[in-house]
Amino acid sequence: MSFITMPHGFIRNKTKAKSTSFTPASMIDVLYDYQHFLSTNEKHNGTIAQSGPESLKRIAIIGAGAGGLIAAYELSKIANINVSLIEASDRLGGRMDSIYIADGDLNDKVFEMGCMRFPPTSHTLYYYLNKFDLPTTPNFPDPGIVNTKLLYQNKVIDWPANSATPINADFERIGHDFSNMVVYLLGDVNNPNITAPSKLFDYWHIYQTSPTENNKKQVVSAWQTLINQYGTTSYFDAVYSLAQNSEIVSKPWTQEDMNKFGALGVGSGGFDPIYNVNFVEVLRLFANGWEDNQELVLSGIGALVDALSDSLNEHGVEVQLNSKVTEIAKQDGKYRITISQECGDNTVEYYDAVIVATTTRAMELMGLTLKADVYDEYPILHQSAKTSIRNLHLMNSSKFFVTTASKFWYAANNPTGLDLPFNIQTDELMRGLYCLNYDKDLDDGRPNTEGKGVVLISYVWGDDSTKILGLSNAERYQQFLLAIKEVDSTFANLLENQTEKIDVIDWESEPHYHGAFKLNYPGQEQDNHAAFFQYQAKEQGVFLAGDSVSWAGGWLEGAMSTAINSACAAAAYVGATVADNSPLTEIASHMYKYDIPPKGPR
């Protein structure tokens, strides 16, 4: 599902990066260091607030995914704040959804049904992983990182490990051309030009080295130029236009070149299903360093859920599972929440502030976009936030996992005596296959080839997910095997003979989620802006959080950064004194212009 891991020289691996390379310390759309804010206040007084409210206040958090858990964790440490975490499903974690399979004395094997790849530039996420001593490993088997086979138009193409592109003249040309496109737009991340800056990475590197207001303005101007140019442009249209520029590409791309690029994509997933999304969303992946150096959590991301859950229990947070919120209204200065219980009964509870940390579709289904109570002096949400909830696009996604009796792709575990592909990418229904090893490497650095294997047989997005929705698990499995057999019959036979446990998820049909992750369509940057900065709205006690309202849809960094925003806002609303340099004061909503067309200087 992907054929270019990153543009040439883009890899930010700690052991490979040049001393002159650039690594962002923040997300480009906020230029704010959440990790620094959290670590500074953790050392100072252990919370994001200097002091709590004068009297006991109740805050409800709706949705127990990453955003809800982090908001609850941070608020639960503030004096005089009583937190209730309300979750519609029967578990905590949301799309941090790890299914564990025991494997004797070895590590449990993990099906990461939701989040599974974690770029180290997700600084807020890594703050919490480090806080709870949860190790990661850079061994995620993305294509081109490990030995990969491609099936494109019924032809098998080799893609050796640690190679920038498959061994094919067209793919090599397309890969080189796209590398040039990214450098043309953003600059060279491994060698920023600080003497004669002209690109985003040049200015951003200078700003991180010398964080003056003037240097910041240069970064903002560079990113604003890209927003203005591509904010209403689809990914397909942008790439095709750039691919006609003889100063960038070796020769103009054809429709077949676009088919090849779309079928095998960039980094970690095929991009033709998202050819219709906003190109600025794609540029964010590269600007923020999310598409390379991805790691996995050896104990599964569910270990972070467990650690946060234990902490919430220690801090007396009330957790309500199987509790679906159907209405939020204002009454007598409080927020009235109506909850539908699993037994069928409805209950009503009152809170001083509310954080809604669900997908935007779940927000809409609980009535947040409907007309405010006529007795409210202030609406639950301003119209711009309601519009963003209605408009923002959620991508669908499906995964198909199996455990196998052995890690048969290693030479020691199969009759060929050779390593088989660790990754298979195709233009067929299965699209992308990943062989996963959740056991620690041996002391000598070699992989531990003992125990069960985990194979993510299929990971698909968008229309590729829709195509298989009507198929049963057995039907999907057989369809996927047909494609795998075309690539490597030995691999397919071993997989079929050794398959044990199977688990499948379709996030668009999963109750209470209704989609996998946010990706803006062209023209939705202004909706994203309204949703993200809703936490700064005045005279409101309801605040939005989650990756669906973030600048990082599909990444835990988005959910966690918006959780910090909403936790600070809710704490301040109920009378706490939030710590200095918080997102309430240090992220300027007017820093960029996302309007269509831009409405002039701000």
N, C-alpha and C positions, 0 to 999 in steps of 0.2 A: 504494500500500500504506500510505499514511499521509496523514492530512489535517490534523493540527494539529501545526505544527512545534514549538511550545512554548506554554505559557500566555502570555497578553498580558503584555508587559514582562519575559518570562523570558530573552530573548536576551542573552547575555553578550558580544556582539561588542565587541572592544576599542575600536572607533571609535564605538560607539553607547552603551555602558554608561554609566549615570550614575555620578557620583563616589561616590554612596552605595550602589551596588550591591555585592553580595556574591559572591565567587568562592571556592569551597572550595580549601584548600591540601592537603587530604588526603581520604581516603575516610571516610565517616561511620562505618563499622563498625570502623575502627582508630584514627582521629584521630592518625595518625602520618605525618610528612613524609619519605617515602623519598628524594625529590629532595635535600632538605637533607642527609640522612645521606650520600648518595653524593657530592655536590659537596664537602662539608666534608672527607671523607676522601680524595677525589681530590686536593685541594689539599695535604692534610697529608702523606700518604705514598703516595698512589696506589693504595691497596687498602682493602678493608673490614676488614682486620686490622692490629693494631699490630705483630704478629710472627707468623711461621709456626711450625709444630710443630718440635720439636727434631730429629727425624729425618724422613726422606722418607716421606710417606704417599700412598696412592693413593685417589682418589675417582672412582667411576663415576657418570656422569650418563646416564640412560636417557631418550631422547627429545630430538631436536634441534630442537624448535620454539622459540618465544620464551622459554619458561621455561628449557629446557635450555641454550640459547645464552647467555642472560644469566648463569645460574648458572656455566656453564663459563668465561665471560669474567671474572667477578669472582674465581673461585677460582684461575684460571690466573695471576693476578698476585701470589699469596701465595707466599712462599718455602717450599720443601720440601713443596709439594703438587703431585702429578702427576695431571693430569686426563685421563680418557678419556671421550669423548662417543660414545654407542652409539645408533645410529638404525636403525630397522627398514626404512625406505624407502630410496630411492636418492638422496635429496637432503636438504639442510639447510633449516630454516625452518618445518616443520610447516604451520600454517594461515597463516603469512606466506608466501603462495604467489603470486608474481608471474610471469606469463608475458609475455615481451617480444616485440614485433613491430617490426622495423626500419622506419623511415620517412624514408629519405634523410638530409638534413642536419638534420631536425627531431628533437625528442626521440623516443625509442622510445615506442611506444604500449604500454599495460599492461592486461592482464587481471588484476585482483586477485581471485583465486579464493577467497581467505579474507578476511583483514582488509582493509578498504578505506576506512573512515571513522574519523577520528582526532580526538576532541574535545580541545582544548587543556588541559582539566582533567585529562588523563592525564599527570600531572606526571612520573612515572617514565619513561614512553615518551619524552616530549619532552626529558628529560635526555639520553637516548641519541641521539635524532635530532639534537639540537644538538651533542653531543659529536663526532658523525661528519659534521657539516655537511650534513645532509640537509634541504633546505627543504620546507616545506609551503605549501599555498595554500588559502585559505578558499573556494575555488570549487566545493566539492562540490555537485552539483545536486539537493539535497533538494527535495521538493515544497513549493511555496510560497516557496522561496528563488528559484527560477527559474520561468519561464513553464511552467505545468503544466496538463494536461488530465486530467479524471477521467471514467471510464466506470463508472457505478453504475446497476444495474438497467436497462441498455441505453440510458441517457441520458447524453449528454456534458455535462459541467459545467466551466466555465472556472475556473481558479485562477491569477490574475495573479501575476507575480513580486512578492516582498516583501509578500505579503498573508497575514494570519494564518489565513484560512480560504477555502474556495472561495466563489464568488459564488452562494450558495444559502441561502435563509432558514433551512432546517433545519440545514444544516451550520454556518452562522454561530452559531445558537443553541447547538448541541451543543458547538462549539468554545469559545464563551464560558463555557458551563456547566462544561466540563472545566477550563478555566483557573481558574475559581472553586474547583473541587474541590482542585486542587493548592495554591492559595494558602491555602485553608481548612486543609489538612493540614500544609503545610510553612512557610507564610508567604510574604511578598513578597520575592523575591530581589533586586529592584531597589531596594527601599526597606525594609530591615529596621528593625523598630521596636526601637531600642536604649534608648528611655526607658521603655517599658512592655512589655518582651519577653513573648511568650506562645507563640511558635512556634519550630520548629527553626532556621530561618534567622536569627531574631533572636538567639538564644542563641549560635549558631555564629559569627556576625559579631562578637559581643562577645568570645567566647573567642579568636578569631584576632587580635583587636586587643589583648587583654589575657589571655594564656594562663595564668591562675591555675587552681589545682585546683578552686576553687569554681565558676568559670565553666565549666570542663570538665564538672563534675557536672551543670550545667544542660543542656548539650548532650546528654549521655548520657541524662538523664531524658527529654528531649523525644523522642529517637529510640527509647528503650525503650518509651515509651507507644505508639508506632506499631507496634513489634514485637509488643507484647502484644495490641494491637487487631486486627492484620491478619496475624500470623504463620501462622495456620491458615485464612486466607481466600483464595479465588481472586480473580484479577483481575476476572473477570466479576461475581462476587457483591459485591465491594467497590464497584465503579463503579455497579452497579445500585442498591445500597443508598444510596450518596451521592446518586444521581440522583433519589431520592424525597424528598430533604430540601429543602423549599421555601425554607430560608434560604440554600441554595447555588445551586439551579437556578431557571431562569425558570418552568419547569413540569415536572412529573414526566416522566421518560423512559418511553417505551414500548418494546416489543420491537423495533419498527422503528428507533427511535433507537439501540438497542444494536447492531442490524445495521449501521447507517450508521457508527457509531463503530468497530465492529470491523472493517468492511471496509476502512476508510481509515486508522484507527489514530492513532498519536501519533508525531510526529517522523520517524523514518526507516524505519518498517516497519509493515505491517498487523498488528493485534494480535488479531484473532479467532482465529488459530491458537494464540495463547498465552493465551487467556481462562482456561484452566485452571491457569495457573501462579500462584505465590504473589504476592499484591499487594505484599508488601514488596520483592520483586525489582523491580517497576515503580517503586516509590517511590525506590529506590536510583538509578535512571537520572536522576531529577529532582534528588534531593538532591546527587548528585555532579557534576551538570552535564554528563552524557554525551550527552544527546539534542539538543543545540543546538550551533551554531557548528562543525559538523564540517568537517574539512579532509581533503585528500588529499595524499599524498607525490608530488611531481612525477616523481621517479625511480622510483616504485613502492616498496612496503615491502620488496621483495626487495633493494633497495640497502642496507638495514640488515642483512639477512642476510649480504650480501657483506662489509660492513664488519666485522661480528663474526667472520665466518669468517677473514678476513685476520688479524685480531688473534689468534685462537686459533692459527693457524698460526705466527705470530711467537712466541707463548708456548709452543710445543711441545706443544699439546694433541693427543692421539691421537684421530682421528675414524674411527669404524667405521660405514660405511654398509651397507645390506642385511644388517643384523645384528639379528635379532629375539630379545629376551630372553624365555626361556620359564620361568625359575625364579630366585628369589633365596632363598638359604638361609644360615644361620649355621654356620660350621665353624671350630673352633680359633681363635676370636677374630676371624676375618675374615668377609667376606660373599662367598659363592660364587655367581657369576652364570653361568648356563648360557645360551649364545647359539646360536641356530640360524642358520647361515650360508646365503647364497643357493644355494650349491652343494649343500646338503643335509647338510653335516657339522655336528656340534655341538662347540662348544668350551667350556671351563670356565676362568673367570678369577677371581682373588681380589682384593678391595679392602677398604680400611679403613673406608669409608663409601660410601653410595649415595644419589643423588637420583633419584627417579622423577618425570619431568616429562612425562607423557603424559596422555591423557584418562582419566577414571575407568574407562571401559569397557576400555581397553587395560590398565589396571592389573589389573582383574579377570581378564582373559584371560591375563595372565602369572602368575596364581596368588597374587596378594598377599592375597586374602581367604581362602585355604585355610588349613587347620590348620598351625601352625608346626612346624618340625622338632622331634621329641620330645627331641632332645639340646640344644636351645637353652635357656639359662638365662633369656633374655628373648625374647618373641615378636618377629617381624619388625615387626609392627604391633600396636598395642593394638586390642581389639575395637571400640571406638568408631570408630576410623579405618576398620576393615574394613566396619563397618555403613554408614558414609558413602559408601564407594566403591560398595557394592552399591546404595545407595538414590538417590544424587543423580541428578537427571534431566538428560539431554543432549537438546537440541533438534536436530532434523534441519534441513537447509537445502540448497537447490539454487540454482545460478547458471547463466545462459546468456549468454555473451558473443559479440559479433561485432566485427570491424573492418569499416569501410566505406571506400569509395574517397575520400570527402570527408566533411567535417563538414557534411553537407547540411542540418542543422537551422538553420544560420545563414543569414540573408537573402541574403548574397552568394553562397551556394552552391546555391541552389535556384531553380526557375523562377518561383515566386510573388513573389520579391523581398521576402518577409517572413520574420521568424523563425518557425520551426515550434516545437512544444512541445519543451522540453529534458527534460521529465519527463512520463511518463504513468502514472497509477495506475488500476487497474481492480479489479472484483470477479470477474474471469474468471481462467483458469488462469495467465496470465502475471503478474498482480498488479502488479509495479512495474518500470518501465523508466527508465533513466538514461542521458543522453547526456554523455559524458565528454571533457574536453579536457585532455590532458597536456602541452600546449605552454605555455610562459611567455607572459604577456600582452605586448603590444607596449609600446614605451617610452611611448606616450601613454595607456596604461591600457586600451586596447581589447583584446579577446581575439584571439589569433592563430587565424584561421579557415582557415589553410593546412593541407595534409597530410591524413592519414587520420583518420577518426573512430573512436571506441570507443563501442559501445552495449551496455550491460548490459540485454538485452531482458527478462530475467526474474530476479527475486530473490525467492525464496519460502522460508517457514519452515513447520515443523510439518506438519500435514495437507496444506497446499498443496504441500509438497515430496513427500509420499507419493503424492499424486494423479498425479504425472507420472513416477514412478519407472519404470513399465512402458513408457514411450514412448521411441522412438528419438530421436536428435537431429533428424532430418528431420521426424518427427511432431510433436515439440514446436514446432519452428520454424513449421510450418504452422498449428498451433493458435494460437500467439502472434500470427501475422500476421492471423488472422481478427479477433481482438480489437482489434488496432491499427488495422485498416481501419475498424472502427466508430467509432473516435475521430477519425482523420485519414487519409483515403485517400492524400493526397499524401505524407505521412510514410511510410506503409506501402509505397507503390510505390517511393519512393526507397530505403528500407531494403532491400527485396527485390532491387532492381536493382544496388545497390552493395555488398551483403554479400560479404566476401572470406573471412577466416579465422573459423572457429567453434570455440569451446571451451566445454565443459560440465563441471560437477562436481556430484555428489550426495554430501555429506559423510558421510551415514549409511552409504553403501555403499563408501566409500573405505577401502581396506585400511589397517589399523593405527590408524584414527581412530574409526570407528563412531559418528559424530555430529559436530555442528558446534560447539555451545557449551552451557555449563551454564545452566539456568534452573530454580530450585527449584520443586517442587510445594508446595502448602500443607502445612505441618508439617515441612518439610525444613530449616528454619533451624538446628535443633540438629545435623543432619548436616553442614551447611555449616560450622558452628562447629567441630565435631570435625575435619573435614578441614583447614580453614585452620590451626588451632592445633596440628596434629600435629607441626609442626616444633619445638615446645617440649617434646615428650615426653622424659622422662628415660631414660637407659640404652638408647637406641636409636641405631643408626647409619644407619637408612634414613629418608629424609625426602621428603615429597610436595611437588610444585610443579605449576604450570600453571593456566590459567584455570578448569579444571574443579573445582579445590579452593579457589578464590578467592572473594572478595566481589564480583568483577567478571567474571562469566562472559560470554564473548563479546567481551571487550575486552582489548587487549594489556596494559592496566594491571594486570589481574588476574594474567596470566601472569608479568609482570615483578616485581610486588611479592612474589609467592610465591617467585619465583626468588631474590630478595634474602634472604627469610626462610630458605630452605633452604640457601643458600650460607653464611650466617652460622652456621647450626646445624651443618652438616657440618664447617666449618672448626673450630668450637669442639670438636666431637666428636673430631677427630683431633689436638687439642692446640694449635691456633693460639689466639692471644689476639685476640679480635674487638674491633674499635674500640668506643669508648664510644657510648652512646646508640643501640645497634643494636636491631633488632626483637626480639632475644632478651630484652631487659630493658625496652624502652619500650612494648611493646604488651601490655596486660594481657588475658589470656584470660577473666578474670572481669568485664570491664568491662560487658558486656551479658549478659542472661539470655535464652537462646534456647530453654529447655526448654518442653515441653508437658505440663501447664501450667507457668508459671514457678514455680520451686521456692523462691521467697522471696529475701530479700536475700543478696548475696554480698559 
